[in-house]
Amino acid sequence: MSTDLTFHQHIEIVFQPLNKKKASLPAQGALATALRSLVDKAAQAGTDTIATSPQVTSWFGTAAVEMWTRGVHSFLISAALTQVSPIWASTSGYYASHYVMRGFAHLLGFFQLYRQKKCIVQIKISDGKHLCQITKKNAGDREHKFYWKTVKQHPSFENDPFFTNNVEDNDESDAAHRNIASYSDHIGKFPSFRPLDEKHLKERLEKLAGIELSSVPIPNRERYPDVEAVQLVAYHRIVKFRGILDEVLGGKNRFWNVHRNPAWCADFVNFQVVEPTFISSYGAQR
């Protein structure tokens, strides 16, 4: 993001074209396809920076919202599986957080191209110009580290304890905790299987929304399956994403007005939490 724009100003510009069109999503893969084309053009011109259009910039916004929606959906799956399967409650809860963190990174203007180009594209907006800056992907820029690190390094989030660098070799880490379910041997912990229960899901979500936190419960692999911690941090991150767009766009953007309350979760999620007092003022620079 250009240093002469605040985070809020950046969001306003990204979403501006979305207030003039239908609130539908672009075609699947539209942003990645457009960015691959821009990377090719930049390579042909021998440059690492190339101009793009406000439409492509706006797709960073739609991609961010779609990632957030994936996070909400994954969170519902996690909550529904709390008693059914600790493995999948933990794993889907982790992905709820990951999708939201990737959504935040897209809001900041970052997108990682892996399969073909293996590079990172950053959108920069300055003096009315929309530019894509291209850098080669480093060996350590794996998606589940890169997007989290990108968000944590931004001044709007660096002091917020709900945002972490997601370093896998720390016991207290979302990814390290997730890795137990994905890669460790002999984890056991298989309860008797019970069918999914709508009443249980509503009760679970009400419980999570009503918990007042005294600290941020980053999942710990020593406490696997740390399902409540996984779900709590995911839900608070989901609510933070929604709150930022509500604050910036304030009901005046057609696209966000349509997507901020997904119809398929309206009976379960109200996006309310008990705000932790210890982060009520963490010095975000917006």
C-alpha positions as CSV (number, residue, x, y, z in Angstrom):
1,M,0.0,0.0,0.0
2,S,1.3,3.4,-0.9
3,T,2.7,5.3,2.1
4,D,0.8,8.5,1.2
5,L,-2.6,6.7,1.8
6,T,-4.0,5.6,5.1
7,F,-5.4,2.1,5.4
8,H,-8.9,3.5,5.4
9,Q,-8.3,5.7,2.4
10,H,-6.9,2.7,0.5
11,I,-10.0,0.7,1.3
12,E,-12.3,3.5,0.1
13,I,-10.5,3.7,-3.3
14,V,-10.5,-0.1,-3.7
15,F,-14.2,-0.3,-3.1
16,Q,-15.3,2.8,-4.9
17,P,-15.9,1.0,-8.3
18,L,-18.0,-1.6,-6.4
19,N,-20.6,1.0,-5.5
20,K,-21.5,1.5,-9.2
21,K,-22.1,-2.1,-10.3
22,K,-24.0,-5.2,-9.3
23,A,-22.9,-6.7,-6.1
24,S,-22.0,-10.1,-7.7
25,L,-18.5,-11.5,-7.5
26,P,-16.2,-11.5,-10.5
27,A,-15.6,-14.8,-12.4
28,Q,-13.7,-17.5,-10.5
29,G,-10.0,-16.7,-10.6
30,A,-10.5,-13.3,-12.2
31,L,-7.9,-11.5,-10.0
32,A,-5.2,-14.2,-10.4
33,T,-5.8,-14.3,-14.1
34,A,-5.5,-10.5,-14.4
35,L,-2.4,-10.4,-12.3
36,R,-0.6,-13.2,-14.2
37,S,-1.2,-11.2,-17.4
38,L,0.2,-8.1,-15.7
39,V,3.3,-10.0,-14.6
40,D,3.9,-11.2,-18.1
41,K,3.6,-7.7,-19.5
42,A,6.0,-6.4,-16.8
43,A,8.5,-9.1,-17.7
44,Q,8.3,-8.2,-21.4
45,A,8.9,-4.6,-20.5
46,G,11.8,-5.4,-18.2
47,T,10.2,-3.7,-15.2
48,D,8.9,-4.8,-11.8
49,T,6.1,-2.1,-11.7
50,I,3.2,-1.9,-14.1
51,A,0.1,0.2,-14.4
52,T,-3.3,-1.4,-13.9
53,S,-6.9,-0.4,-13.8
54,P,-9.3,0.6,-11.0
55,Q,-11.3,-2.6,-11.9
56,V,-8.4,-4.9,-11.1
57,T,-7.8,-2.9,-8.0
58,S,-11.4,-3.4,-7.0
59,W,-10.9,-7.2,-7.3
60,F,-8.6,-7.0,-4.4
61,G,-11.6,-5.8,-2.4
62,T,-14.0,-8.5,-3.8
63,A,-11.3,-11.2,-3.2
64,A,-10.9,-10.0,0.4
65,V,-14.6,-10.2,1.1
66,E,-14.9,-13.6,-0.5
67,M,-12.0,-14.8,1.7
68,W,-13.7,-13.4,4.7
69,T,-16.9,-15.3,3.7
70,R,-14.9,-18.5,3.4
71,G,-13.7,-17.8,7.0
72,V,-17.3,-17.4,8.2
73,H,-18.3,-20.6,6.5
74,S,-15.3,-22.5,8.0
75,F,-16.1,-21.1,11.4
76,L,-19.6,-22.5,11.2
77,I,-18.3,-25.9,10.3
78,S,-15.9,-25.8,13.2
79,A,-18.5,-24.8,15.7
80,A,-20.9,-27.5,14.4
81,L,-18.2,-30.2,14.7
82,T,-17.1,-29.2,18.3
83,Q,-18.4,-32.4,19.8
84,V,-18.5,-34.5,16.7
85,S,-14.8,-34.4,15.7
86,P,-12.1,-32.5,17.6
87,I,-9.8,-33.0,14.6
88,W,-12.0,-31.3,12.1
89,A,-13.3,-28.7,14.6
90,S,-9.7,-27.7,15.1
91,T,-8.7,-27.9,11.5
92,S,-11.7,-26.0,10.1
93,G,-11.4,-23.5,12.9
94,Y,-7.8,-22.8,11.8
95,Y,-8.9,-22.3,8.2
96,A,-11.5,-19.9,9.4
97,S,-8.6,-17.8,10.8
98,H,-6.4,-18.3,7.8
99,Y,-9.1,-17.2,5.3
100,V,-9.7,-14.1,7.3
101,M,-6.0,-13.3,7.5
102,R,-5.7,-13.7,3.8
103,G,-8.7,-11.5,3.4
104,F,-6.9,-8.8,5.4
105,A,-3.8,-9.2,3.2
106,H,-5.9,-8.6,0.1
107,L,-7.5,-5.5,1.7
108,L,-3.9,-4.3,2.2
109,G,-3.2,-4.9,-1.5
110,F,-1.2,-8.1,-1.5
111,F,-1.7,-11.3,-3.6
112,Q,0.6,-14.2,-3.9
113,L,0.8,-16.0,-7.3
114,Y,2.3,-19.4,-6.8
115,R,1.3,-22.1,-9.4
116,Q,2.8,-20.4,-12.4
117,K,4.5,-17.1,-11.6
118,K,5.8,-17.7,-8.0
119,C,5.7,-14.0,-7.2
120,I,4.0,-11.5,-4.9
121,V,2.0,-8.7,-6.4
122,Q,1.2,-5.5,-4.4
123,I,-1.2,-2.9,-5.5
124,K,-0.2,0.7,-4.9
125,I,-2.4,3.7,-5.3
126,S,-0.8,7.1,-5.5
127,D,-1.9,10.4,-7.2
128,G,-4.8,8.6,-8.9
129,K,-2.5,6.0,-10.4
130,H,-3.0,2.3,-9.8
131,L,0.3,0.4,-10.0
132,C,1.2,-3.3,-9.4
133,Q,4.6,-3.9,-7.9
134,I,6.0,-7.4,-8.5
135,T,8.5,-9.2,-6.3
136,K,9.8,-12.7,-6.5
137,K,8.5,-15.2,-4.0
138,N,11.1,-16.1,-1.4
139,A,11.6,-19.7,-0.2
140,G,10.0,-18.8,3.2
141,D,7.0,-17.1,1.7
142,R,4.6,-20.0,2.1
143,E,1.0,-18.8,2.0
144,H,0.2,-19.7,5.6
145,K,3.1,-17.6,6.8
146,F,3.3,-14.8,4.2
147,Y,-0.3,-13.5,4.5
148,W,-0.2,-13.6,8.3
149,K,3.2,-11.8,8.4
150,T,2.0,-9.2,5.9
151,V,-0.9,-8.3,8.1
152,K,1.0,-8.3,11.3
153,Q,3.7,-6.0,9.9
154,H,1.1,-3.3,8.9
155,P,0.9,-0.5,11.5
156,S,-2.9,-0.9,11.7
157,F,-2.4,-4.4,13.2
158,E,1.1,-4.7,14.6
159,N,0.0,-4.0,18.1
160,D,-3.2,-6.0,18.1
161,P,-2.6,-9.4,19.8
162,F,-5.3,-11.1,17.7
163,F,-2.9,-10.8,14.8
164,T,0.3,-13.0,14.8
165,N,3.2,-14.0,12.6
166,N,1.9,-17.6,12.7
167,V,5.4,-19.1,13.2
168,E,5.1,-22.9,13.1
169,D,8.0,-23.7,15.4
170,N,6.3,-21.9,18.4
171,D,4.1,-23.9,20.6
172,E,1.7,-21.0,20.8
173,S,0.8,-20.6,17.1
174,D,-2.2,-21.2,14.9
175,A,-0.3,-23.2,12.3
176,A,1.8,-25.2,14.8
177,H,-1.4,-26.3,16.5
178,R,-3.1,-27.1,13.2
179,N,-0.1,-29.2,12.2
180,I,-0.9,-31.7,15.0
181,A,-4.2,-32.6,13.3
182,S,-2.6,-32.7,9.9
183,Y,0.8,-34.3,10.4
184,S,1.3,-35.8,13.8
185,D,1.0,-39.5,14.5
186,H,-1.1,-41.1,17.3
187,I,-3.3,-38.1,18.2
188,G,-6.3,-40.3,19.0
189,K,-9.2,-38.3,20.6
190,F,-12.1,-39.8,18.7
191,P,-15.5,-39.3,20.5
192,S,-18.5,-41.4,19.7
193,F,-20.0,-40.0,16.5
194,R,-23.1,-37.9,16.8
195,P,-25.0,-36.3,13.9
196,L,-24.8,-32.5,13.6
197,D,-27.3,-30.6,15.7
198,E,-28.7,-27.2,14.8
199,K,-29.6,-26.5,18.4
200,H,-26.1,-27.3,19.5
201,L,-24.6,-25.1,16.9
202,K,-26.7,-22.1,18.0
203,E,-25.8,-22.7,21.6
204,R,-22.1,-23.0,20.7
205,L,-22.0,-19.8,18.8
206,E,-23.9,-18.0,21.6
207,K,-21.3,-19.3,24.1
208,L,-18.4,-18.1,22.0
209,A,-19.9,-14.7,21.4
210,G,-20.5,-14.2,25.1
211,I,-17.0,-15.1,26.5
212,E,-15.1,-12.2,27.8
213,L,-11.4,-12.7,27.2
214,S,-8.7,-11.7,29.6
215,S,-6.0,-12.4,27.0
216,V,-5.9,-13.6,23.4
217,P,-6.1,-17.4,23.4
218,I,-3.7,-18.2,20.6
219,P,-4.0,-22.0,20.1
220,N,-1.2,-24.0,21.7
221,R,-0.1,-27.4,20.3
222,E,0.6,-28.6,23.8
223,R,-3.1,-28.3,24.5
224,Y,-4.3,-29.9,21.3
225,P,-7.2,-30.1,20.4
226,D,-7.5,-26.6,21.7
227,V,-10.8,-26.2,20.0
228,E,-12.2,-23.3,22.1
229,A,-9.1,-21.2,21.6
230,V,-9.1,-22.0,17.8
231,Q,-12.7,-20.9,17.5
232,L,-12.5,-17.9,19.7
233,V,-9.6,-16.3,17.9
234,A,-11.2,-17.1,14.5
235,Y,-14.5,-15.5,15.5
236,H,-12.8,-12.4,16.9
237,R,-10.8,-12.0,13.6
238,I,-14.0,-12.5,11.6
239,V,-15.7,-9.7,13.6
240,K,-12.7,-7.4,13.3
241,F,-12.7,-7.7,9.5
242,R,-16.4,-6.9,9.3
243,G,-16.0,-4.1,11.7
244,I,-13.3,-2.4,9.8
245,L,-15.2,-2.4,6.5
246,D,-18.4,-1.2,8.3
247,E,-16.3,1.6,9.9
248,V,-14.8,2.7,6.5
249,L,-17.7,2.1,4.1
250,G,-20.4,2.9,6.6
251,G,-23.3,1.4,4.7
252,K,-22.6,3.5,1.6
253,N,-21.1,0.8,-0.6
254,R,-23.4,-1.5,-2.5
255,F,-21.1,-4.5,-2.7
256,W,-20.3,-4.6,1.0
257,N,-24.0,-3.9,2.0
258,V,-24.9,-7.1,0.2
259,H,-22.1,-9.3,1.4
260,R,-21.7,-8.2,5.0
261,N,-24.6,-10.4,6.2
262,P,-24.4,-13.7,4.3
263,A,-28.0,-15.1,4.1
264,W,-26.8,-18.7,4.7
265,C,-25.6,-17.9,8.2
266,A,-28.2,-15.3,9.3
267,D,-29.9,-17.8,11.6
268,F,-26.7,-18.5,13.5
269,V,-24.2,-15.6,13.5
270,N,-24.8,-12.0,14.5
271,F,-21.1,-11.0,14.4
272,Q,-21.2,-9.7,18.0
273,V,-18.5,-10.3,20.6
274,V,-17.7,-9.1,24.1
275,E,-15.0,-6.6,23.3
276,P,-11.8,-7.4,25.3
277,T,-10.9,-4.4,27.4
278,F,-7.2,-5.0,27.0
279,I,-7.3,-4.2,23.3
280,S,-9.9,-1.5,23.3
281,S,-7.1,0.9,22.3
282,Y,-4.1,-0.7,20.7
283,G,-2.8,2.4,18.8
284,A,-3.9,1.4,15.3
285,Q,-2.7,3.9,12.7
286,R,-5.5,4.2,10.1
